Structure formats: C-alpha cells, structure tokens
Amino acid sequence: MQETLRVALEKGQDLTPEIIDRLGHPKAAPDKDLRLGVIWLAIAAGLALCGFAVPDDSGEALRGILAGAAFPFAIGVGYMILHFFAGRSD
C-alpha cells in the first residue's frame, strides 16, 4: 500500500480520504462463500460422525446429535447457495 501511495504522489495524482480508505480495505475473495460453506458442512459432518460413535441402543443420542448438526449444515448450504447463485462483479 505504501508503494502505491508513493507512486501516486510521484505522478501528481490527488489522494482523497475516500481513495486512501478504499486502499486500506481489500476486496473479499470471490470464493469466500464457497470456503465458508465447505467449512460449515465439514463441521456438520463431524458432528454427525460423532453421533455414530456414541454407544446408545435406543438411538436417541444419534438423533440429538444429528439435530445439532442440522444447524451448521443449514448454514453451509446457505453459503453454497450464495456462492453459486450470487452475481459476481468482476
């Protein structure tokens, strides 16, 4: 960022506070939603696998853990939908 500002000043360009502020905030990666979706789905899968590891003959523990895994699963699916259907402005 310092080199960018130095080159702009050497060329005589006007640096407004808005431009300096914009340089300090990098753009989000275009695949950020995809990465977040994969992370949340992995958390849900991990919770579901933990449910199978609990020794319970009635199956109530598995259902309870699967219900808890549904929340990160839904968040992950939401991020995947955002990634695949959100318009990209390149």
N, C-alpha and C positions, 0 to 999 in steps of 0.2 A: 504494500500500500504506500509506503514511503517513496518508493521509486516512482510509482505512478504519479503521486503528487509532485515530486521533483521535476519530472518530465513535463507535466502540465504547466508548471510555473515557468520553466525554461522556455516553453513555446509561447508564453504570454497569455495563456488561457485564464479566464476568470473562474475562480473557485468559489462557488456559493456554499452556504452551510448545508443546503439540500444535497449537493453533489458529494460533499465530504461525508455526510451522514449515510448516503447510499453506498459509498465505498466501504464503510465500516460494517455493513450488514450483508454478508454474502447470500447469494440465492440458495434456496433449498435444492438438494439433489433431485433430479427428475424421478429417480426410482426410490425415493424415501418412503412413499406409501407401501411399495412392494416389500421393502425390507422390514418395515414395521409389521405388515401383515404376516410375513413368514415368521417373525419372532413370536407374535401372539399365537399363531397356530401351533408353533412348537411348544409353547407353554401349555396350551390346551392338550396337546398330545401327551406331554409329560405327565400332566395331572391324570389323564385317563389311564395311562400305563401304571401309575401308582395305585389306581383303584383296583387293577387286576392283581397287584401284589399283596393286597390286604387279605389275610385269611378270614373269610366270613362266609359261612354256609348259607345264610339267608339271602345274601346279595344286596342287603340294604346299604352296606358301606360302598359298594361299587356304584349304586345308583346315586348316592350322596356325592361322591367324588365326581361322577360324570355330570351331575347338575352344577357343581362348582366349575368344572372345565368348560361348561357351555358359555360362560361369560367371556373368558379370553378367546374362545372360538368365535363368538359373535363379533368381537372387536377385530379379530384377524380377518374375518370375512368382509367386514366393513372397509378395512384398509385395502383389501384386494379389489373390492368394487371401486373404491376411489381411484386406485391405480389404473385399472383397465377402462373405466368409463369417464374419468375426468379429462377434460380437454387440456391438451398440452400447448403451451405458448412458447415455442422455441424461437 
